[in-house]
Amino acid sequence: MRKVAIVTDSTCCLPQEIVEKYDICVVPLQIVYEGKSYRDGIDMTPNEVYKIMRRKENLPTTSTASAGEFLDAYRQVSQKAESILCITLTSLQSKTFEAASVAREIAKEEIPDTTIEVFDSRSVAGALGFIVREAARFASKGVGLAEAIEAARNMMGKVNFLAMLDTLYYLARLGRIARAAAWAGSVLDMKPVLEHNPAVGETMPVARPRTKRKAIERMLQIMAKRTSGSPVHVLVHHADELEEAKKLAAEIESRFNCAELYLTEFTPVMGVHTGPGLLAIGFYAD
């Protein structure tokens, strides 16, 4: 039996190979469409969701996983680990941390011999993914719960997340980021670049170039400044924009010293808010 099992939510956007390698338990959030709930990454493909969204009619919404779903995950992994570390996306933009915490309190009665900690990553997407992977990597070495938490906390100080949106239409309509509404009137025809900083826990606009090429170049400039030539770990995400994502990944590979580089779909649970056409980069430097 392992000392620590890692649980997270589906917004981590981790490649399946990493999930399987470190035996990470991923709890799916919900996509709500036409009165029905679909489990993220299970019941409806990202491509299906983004096709619906491109019509800009009868748009889907999202919902966090329930406390019961987190409790089921805790029951499952408690069979093979002495303790559980559940790492969620930022609590400032989702109730997921709250649901996972409620499940933890219930689990104290049901599985009292298993210690459970819920950790607010203050991060999203690839940044969250790298935090989860780091904790899982340490857990795979047989460390205890405190050491796994410390590994996650240390990675929080390293990770970066940048995203280029095809439009601010989707974010502005839901008021999901600070100042989005103020920008929306003038930049719906631009390609805004957003950043999510774990130190703040919120997503903020950082640049508003007029073309996709300039937006990508701006993201790469920020990435270059923050990595300073050091080996870099990268997760490239796309929302129904595979060919452009492949080009971005190839450009990153040619311009940076990549210790690892993965290409994944941007989970539609977040894509519902950001819209199709997104290109994003989660990264950190050694």
C-alpha positions as CSV (number, residue, x, y, z in Angstrom):
1,M,0.0,0.0,0.0
2,R,1.3,3.4,-0.9
3,K,1.7,6.2,1.6
4,V,-0.1,8.9,-0.6
5,A,-2.7,8.8,-3.4
6,I,-3.3,11.9,-5.5
7,V,-6.8,13.1,-6.5
8,T,-7.5,16.1,-8.7
9,D,-10.2,17.5,-11.0
10,S,-10.5,17.4,-14.7
11,T,-9.4,21.0,-15.3
12,C,-5.8,19.9,-14.8
13,C,-5.6,19.0,-18.6
14,L,-2.9,16.4,-18.0
15,P,-2.0,14.0,-20.8
16,Q,-3.5,10.5,-20.1
17,E,0.0,9.0,-20.1
18,I,0.9,11.1,-17.0
19,V,-2.4,10.3,-15.3
20,E,-1.7,6.6,-15.8
21,K,2.0,6.7,-15.0
22,Y,1.4,8.2,-11.6
23,D,-2.0,6.6,-11.0
24,I,-3.7,10.0,-10.5
25,C,-7.4,9.9,-9.8
26,V,-9.2,12.5,-11.8
27,V,-12.7,13.6,-10.8
28,P,-14.6,15.0,-13.8
29,L,-16.5,18.3,-13.5
30,Q,-19.8,18.7,-15.3
31,I,-20.9,20.2,-18.6
32,V,-24.5,21.2,-18.6
33,Y,-26.3,21.3,-21.9
34,E,-30.0,21.3,-22.7
35,G,-30.9,20.3,-19.1
36,K,-28.5,17.3,-19.0
37,S,-25.2,17.0,-17.2
38,Y,-22.2,15.4,-19.0
39,R,-19.0,14.3,-17.2
40,D,-16.0,16.3,-18.5
41,G,-13.9,14.1,-20.8
42,I,-16.2,11.1,-20.4
43,D,-19.7,11.7,-21.7
44,M,-19.1,14.4,-24.3
45,T,-16.0,15.0,-26.3
46,P,-14.3,18.4,-26.4
47,N,-14.9,18.6,-30.1
48,E,-18.6,18.1,-29.6
49,V,-18.7,20.9,-27.0
50,Y,-16.8,23.4,-29.1
51,K,-18.9,22.7,-32.2
52,I,-22.0,23.6,-30.1
53,M,-20.2,26.8,-28.8
54,R,-19.2,28.0,-32.3
55,R,-22.9,28.4,-33.1
56,K,-23.2,30.9,-30.2
57,E,-26.7,29.7,-29.5
58,N,-28.1,27.8,-26.6
59,L,-24.6,27.6,-25.0
60,P,-23.7,25.0,-22.5
61,T,-22.7,25.9,-18.9
62,T,-20.7,24.1,-16.3
63,S,-21.0,22.7,-12.8
64,T,-18.5,21.5,-10.3
65,A,-18.3,17.8,-9.2
66,S,-20.5,17.1,-6.2
67,A,-19.1,16.3,-2.7
68,G,-20.5,12.8,-3.3
69,E,-18.3,12.3,-6.4
70,F,-15.2,13.4,-4.5
71,L,-16.2,11.0,-1.7
72,D,-16.5,8.2,-4.2
73,A,-13.0,9.0,-5.4
74,Y,-11.7,9.0,-1.8
75,R,-13.3,5.6,-1.1
76,Q,-11.7,4.2,-4.3
77,V,-8.1,5.4,-3.6
78,S,-8.3,4.6,0.1
79,Q,-8.1,1.0,-0.9
80,K,-4.5,1.4,-2.1
81,A,-3.1,4.3,0.0
82,E,-2.7,5.3,3.6
83,S,-3.5,9.0,2.9
84,I,-5.0,11.1,0.2
85,L,-3.9,14.5,-1.2
86,C,-6.7,16.1,-3.3
87,I,-5.5,19.1,-5.4
88,T,-8.1,21.3,-6.9
89,L,-8.3,24.3,-9.3
90,T,-8.4,27.7,-7.7
91,S,-11.1,28.2,-5.2
92,L,-11.5,31.8,-6.3
93,Q,-13.1,30.7,-9.6
94,S,-14.8,27.5,-8.7
95,K,-16.6,25.7,-5.9
96,T,-14.6,22.5,-6.5
97,F,-12.3,23.1,-3.6
98,E,-15.4,23.5,-1.4
99,A,-17.0,20.3,-2.7
100,A,-13.7,18.3,-2.1
101,S,-13.5,19.7,1.4
102,V,-17.1,18.7,2.3
103,A,-16.3,15.2,1.0
104,R,-13.2,15.2,3.3
105,E,-15.4,15.9,6.3
106,I,-17.8,13.1,5.4
107,A,-14.9,10.7,4.8
108,K,-13.7,11.2,8.4
109,E,-16.7,9.1,9.4
110,E,-16.6,6.6,6.5
111,I,-12.9,5.9,6.2
112,P,-11.5,7.2,9.5
113,D,-8.2,5.4,9.0
114,T,-7.3,7.4,5.9
115,T,-5.9,10.9,6.3
116,I,-7.2,13.3,3.6
117,E,-6.0,16.8,2.8
118,V,-7.5,19.1,0.3
119,F,-5.1,21.6,-1.3
120,D,-6.2,24.7,-3.2
121,S,-3.7,25.1,-6.1
122,R,-4.9,28.6,-6.9
123,S,-4.2,27.5,-10.5
124,V,-5.9,26.3,-13.6
125,A,-5.2,24.0,-16.6
126,G,-1.5,23.2,-17.3
127,A,-0.3,25.1,-14.2
128,L,-2.6,23.0,-12.0
129,G,-1.5,19.9,-14.0
130,F,2.2,20.5,-13.2
131,I,1.4,21.0,-9.5
132,V,-0.6,17.7,-9.5
133,R,2.1,15.9,-11.4
134,E,4.8,17.1,-9.0
135,A,2.9,15.9,-6.0
136,A,2.2,12.6,-7.7
137,R,5.9,12.3,-8.7
138,F,7.0,12.7,-5.1
139,A,4.2,10.3,-3.9
140,S,5.5,7.7,-6.3
141,K,8.9,7.8,-4.5
142,G,7.1,6.8,-1.2
143,V,7.2,10.1,0.6
144,G,4.6,10.9,3.2
145,L,1.6,13.3,3.0
146,A,3.5,16.3,4.4
147,E,6.2,15.9,1.8
148,A,3.7,15.6,-1.1
149,I,2.0,18.8,0.0
150,E,5.3,20.6,0.2
151,A,6.1,19.5,-3.3
152,A,2.8,20.9,-4.5
153,R,3.4,24.1,-2.7
154,N,6.9,24.6,-4.1
155,M,5.6,24.0,-7.6
156,M,3.0,26.7,-7.1
157,G,5.8,29.2,-7.0
158,K,7.2,28.1,-10.3
159,V,4.2,27.5,-12.7
160,N,2.9,29.9,-15.3
161,F,-0.2,29.8,-17.4
162,L,-0.8,32.0,-20.5
163,A,-3.7,31.8,-22.9
164,M,-4.7,33.5,-26.2
165,L,-8.4,33.8,-26.7
166,D,-10.0,34.0,-30.1
167,T,-12.5,36.4,-28.6
168,L,-13.5,37.7,-25.1
169,Y,-17.1,37.1,-26.0
170,Y,-17.5,34.0,-23.9
171,L,-15.7,35.3,-20.8
172,A,-17.4,38.7,-20.9
173,R,-20.9,37.2,-21.1
174,L,-20.3,35.3,-17.9
175,G,-18.2,37.9,-16.1
176,R,-15.6,35.2,-15.4
177,I,-12.5,37.5,-15.3
178,A,-11.8,40.9,-13.8
179,R,-12.1,43.7,-16.3
180,A,-13.4,41.4,-19.1
181,A,-16.6,43.3,-19.4
182,A,-14.7,46.6,-19.8
183,W,-12.6,45.1,-22.5
184,A,-15.3,43.3,-24.4
185,G,-16.8,46.3,-26.1
186,S,-13.6,47.2,-27.8
187,V,-11.7,44.0,-28.2
188,L,-14.1,41.4,-29.5
189,D,-12.2,41.6,-32.8
190,M,-8.8,41.2,-31.1
191,K,-6.9,38.2,-29.7
192,P,-6.4,39.0,-26.0
193,V,-3.7,37.3,-23.9
194,L,-4.6,36.3,-20.4
195,E,-2.5,35.1,-17.5
196,H,-3.4,33.1,-14.5
197,N,-1.1,33.7,-11.5
198,P,-1.2,31.2,-8.6
199,A,-0.1,34.0,-6.3
200,V,-3.3,35.9,-7.0
201,G,-5.5,32.9,-7.9
202,E,-7.4,34.9,-10.6
203,T,-7.2,35.2,-14.4
204,M,-6.3,38.6,-15.7
205,P,-5.8,40.2,-19.2
206,V,-2.1,41.1,-19.9
207,A,-2.1,42.1,-23.6
208,R,-4.6,42.8,-26.4
209,P,-2.9,42.3,-29.8
210,R,-5.0,42.5,-32.9
211,T,-3.8,39.3,-34.6
212,K,-3.3,35.7,-33.5
213,R,0.4,35.8,-34.7
214,K,1.1,38.8,-32.4
215,A,-0.7,37.2,-29.5
216,I,1.4,34.0,-29.8
217,E,4.5,36.0,-30.1
218,R,3.6,38.0,-27.0
219,M,3.1,34.7,-25.0
220,L,6.5,33.4,-26.2
221,Q,8.2,36.6,-25.2
222,I,6.7,36.3,-21.7
223,M,7.8,32.7,-21.6
224,A,11.3,33.5,-22.7
225,K,11.7,36.2,-20.1
226,R,10.5,33.9,-17.3
227,T,12.6,30.9,-18.3
228,S,15.9,32.7,-19.1
229,G,17.3,29.8,-21.2
230,S,16.8,27.2,-18.5
231,P,15.3,23.8,-19.3
232,V,11.5,24.2,-19.5
233,H,8.6,21.9,-19.0
234,V,5.6,22.7,-21.2
235,L,1.9,21.8,-21.6
236,V,0.4,23.3,-24.8
237,H,-3.4,23.3,-24.8
238,H,-5.9,24.0,-27.6
239,A,-9.7,24.4,-27.8
240,D,-10.7,22.8,-31.1
241,E,-7.5,24.3,-32.7
242,L,-5.3,21.3,-33.2
243,E,-3.3,22.3,-36.2
244,E,-2.5,25.8,-34.7
245,A,-1.5,24.0,-31.5
246,K,0.9,21.7,-33.3
247,K,2.5,24.8,-34.9
248,L,2.8,26.5,-31.5
249,A,4.3,23.3,-30.0
250,A,6.8,23.1,-32.8
251,E,7.8,26.7,-32.4
252,I,8.3,26.3,-28.6
253,E,10.4,23.2,-29.3
254,S,12.6,25.2,-31.7
255,R,13.0,28.2,-29.5
256,F,13.3,26.7,-26.0
257,N,15.3,24.1,-24.2
258,C,12.4,21.7,-23.6
259,A,12.9,19.1,-20.9
260,E,9.4,17.9,-21.8
261,L,6.6,19.1,-24.1
262,Y,3.0,17.8,-24.2
263,L,0.0,18.8,-26.4
264,T,-3.4,18.4,-24.9
265,E,-7.0,19.5,-25.5
266,F,-8.2,22.3,-23.3
267,T,-10.9,20.8,-21.1
268,P,-14.3,22.1,-22.3
269,V,-15.3,22.7,-18.6
270,M,-13.0,25.7,-18.9
271,G,-13.5,26.1,-22.6
272,V,-17.2,26.9,-22.1
273,H,-16.0,30.1,-20.4
274,T,-13.1,30.9,-22.8
275,G,-14.5,29.8,-26.1
276,P,-13.2,27.7,-29.0
277,G,-10.0,28.8,-30.7
278,L,-8.0,29.1,-27.5
279,L,-4.3,28.4,-27.5
280,A,-2.6,28.2,-24.1
281,I,0.7,27.3,-22.5
282,G,1.4,26.0,-19.0
283,F,5.1,26.0,-18.1
284,Y,7.8,26.2,-15.6
285,A,11.6,26.3,-15.7
286,D,14.1,24.2,-13.8
